[in-house]
Amino acid sequence: MGHTDNIGTLTANMELLQRRADAVVKELVTKYGIDAKRLHSAGVGPLSPVASNKAEEGRAKNRRVELVEQ
C-alpha cells in the first residue's frame, strides 16, 4: 500500500502514491523475480499516517510503501 504525507491536494497525493506503489511492484518483479500475478498495488494516500504531519520528520515517515500479506 502506498502512503503519502498531507502536503498537496488529495488528488495529487493519490496519483503520487499509486506511482510509488507501482514502482515497488515493478522492482519486485524485475529485480527479485516475483511473479506479478502475486502482487497488487494500491494506496490510501494521506488517510493512514503513522506519524504527525506537523513536522518534516513525521511527514517523511508517512511517505512510504507497505507490503500487506493477503
Secondary structure, DSSP 8 states (H G I E B T S, - for coil): -EE--SSS-HHHHHHHHHHHHHHHHHHHHHTT---GGG----EEETTS-SS-SSSHHHHHHHS-B-----
